């Protein structure tokens, strides 16, 4: 039986496990699909449960960003994820053609705002509202956005501009640790909770380069300096100086190791924000030098010692309360650090000065113990608030650019999140009031205005129910009666404030408001406000006093007597200024309360937001413990309901978040008409396919409507092109409606139109490139031909010049050659003439010198040279004339002519004259040629040597001619 029972039980357990395994597989399969959904508008159906499951699936897969239509949902990972915010990833999103196709990220929002500024589409200025509960990660998100803009918006070309951009980037990033150290604190929900709101204006020039920034702060929670809730801490800077100061600095600031301070709770708790060196280095980069830093930290140490001043109740009301215990040492130390006289400091805290009557008589009244503590706290809050404002002004003077150097800006709003504590006072009321205003701005921009605009434009629209927080705002700030007006009225009445009376007035005057709740079981006077994020109970005790924020004038006069350089600058002595602390006695002007100042600054902020294109980032806190990989559905579900995320998803999925005026639509997308076929035109179109009229900025609606219809008829072409590219999401027909004055479309339709516009621009660019290439080719060919002609002309000119130079050189050579030939001939003739005259003058005396012979010698001289003489002599062998000619020409030794024999041998070797060939040949013998230039020739031949007398000398067969006699005459 036991086995059967056990077997039955085992079978039932096995069947249950099988069902559980099937459900788990189905759930995991669904989880995989949910994990892939980057946009919550694709969740089907859109409910709180499905949205919650999708966020949980992505969170467990370390995917912390998800789109929700027009909003980015950011889940706090509660762990460092360095690769998720690396500079390489920033550049990837910045360089992506379509960043929205990448995974959802805070960089997507940053890049979208940056490109909107570059596109100059109205409104040009952008703003990002980072909202969420305390601890959801708003400060970290703002820090990442600032780093992103510092990277992508600081890339100038020149080295000098690059250094300027680096300095601005460093100062903007260094403003974060300084403001977090002085304005953030550890609370129950967040270790680094912003106790003030800030709007950072990143200033860009015409080239979209960051030139500077400006910081505007809202409602610093200065009460935290003197009052901290249980398990919470003071501002980070107090812990930093106590933990990070050196030994010398501890001695200088009177901060011994292990000292206890009343205003420094939980000092043993160490946080990542307790880094003193980071704060000091950041202040140094902002222009706050080391002596000024030491002066600031000395004043902060004086505030810590001031917090240890406690008073004992006085038994006699006429006597002031005296410090008890070690408070006197604390007073002395605080006075020394603050540069104040010790007795004056103590007397100002103990005694109140009253001015009464028309003569403004001064009365001094000792304060009770509670008032002494209040005046002490007021003094500390006044100093810290002035110091914080001074730091903001220093930061702005360091990072703010000149008005002429920037044209557009990107606003980054990091405001405190919605808060609900067990004890909520004026600070929480103002914080939640600011969140209500931001939620109302979101509703007005994305939900209410969208649906109202659909009705005005004539679109058929099924309205989506959403949570409107306007009744709650009417309860807080409405006119004529609201919570703020009642609190301000209590401040203006010159009577003691009663917490119970204030509660009664609020419940009575605002009983008809649906957002006002009651808690009859509460023992303390309070009222409940039902905010969009949930009900919050506010205590009325001390509410009016905090709203007045009274600063006794004697405290201001005390601080004006300080010898500390920093306090002297914070509290200057200027009698011309009449501030709230020192109102004139005759003035009855209403005192400016904390609520009034905060409301005015909040309205100014909303005006700036309304003048920009807003972008929203909703930060979600997965759990209250700050643990990684822990997703508490109940807490996340409360935040989703509070921020109206589901309603946002509904309207973003079903509506048309993109709306463009007809004029801007035609101006931007008129290029799409090029995609229509040119061979056919639409029958109902007033314009043919060719010759479409261009858009005119002053066109009427009647002219714009046909142009819009032409653009809308290109949608099938765009859808078909998207289908060809393989993108099924783009290929699906996206809804688009043309209203009376605007064109409404979804994000997918906008992306489709932008893709088509990019394609047309690409075609136009290719056409322009082709035309430019053809033009450039023609120009290059024309230039090439021109260069060739020029080169040919130059070559012809150079050739002509070369030939001319050759001709000139040849002429010079020819003339030189002729001159040389003539000179050589003259020299030869002169030599021959000289030899002839010499030999004739040395003729033998035995020779008869008859007149006939004399005449023959003259004839021989006249008929020289020898060849001509011989040619003209008689041909006889024994001719006397021939003998004389030979004798005279050869200049033979003295003797009788008959003693010489001239033998004529035509076939024998000898010297033959070629100037005039004789009848026969003359053969003679000589030892050496008597002619000096007989063997010189301008162009010598290797075979013969010829003189100017044209006589060939035979060099190889020389016949010896005896000087005694001729062998005979031939």
Protein Blocks (a to p, Z undefined) as FASTA:
>chain_A
ZZmmmmmmmmmmmmmmmmmmmmmmmmmmmmmmmmmmmbfklpccddfklmmmmmmmmmmn
opabdcehjaccdddehiacfklmcfklmmmmmmpmblmlmccdfklmmmmmmmmmmnop
acfbdcdddeddehiopmmmmmmmmmmmmmmmoccfblmlmmmmmmmmmmmmmmmmmmmm
mmgccdfkbcbbcfbdcdddddddfkopafbdcdddehiafklmmoccehiacdfklmmm
mmmpcfklmmmnopaehiacfklghklbccfklcfklmmmmmmmnopafklmmmmmmmmm
mmmmmmmpccdddfblkbccddehjllmmmmmmmmmnopafklmmmmmmpccddedjkop
acdddddfklmmmmmmmmmmmmmmmmmmmmmmmmmmmmpccfklpfbdcddddddddddd
fbdcfklmmmmmmmmmmmmmmmmmmmmmmmmmmmmnopacdddddddfklmmmmmmmcfb
dfklmmmmmmmpgcdddfklmmmmmmmmmmmpmkbccdfkbmbdcdddddfkbccdddfe
hklmmmnopacfklmmmmmmpcbfklmmmmccdfkbccfklccfklccdcddfklmmmmm
mmmmmmmmmmpccdddddddfbfnopghiacfklmmmmmmmnommmmmmmmmmmcfbccd
fklmmmmmmmmmmmpcfkbccfklcbdfehpacddfkbcfklmmmmmmmmmmmmmmmmmm
mmmnopaklmpccdddddfkbccddfklmmmmmmmmmmmmmmmmmmmmmmmmmmmmmmmm
mmmmmmmmmmmmmmmmmmmmmmmmmmmmmmmmmmmmmmmmmmmmmmmmmmmmmmmmmmmm
mpcfklccdfklmmmmmmmmmmpcfklmmmmmcfbfklmklmmmmmmmnopaeddfklpc
cdddfkbgcdddfkbccfbdcddddfbdcbfklmgcfbacfkbccdfkopacdfklccdd
dfkbcfbdZZ
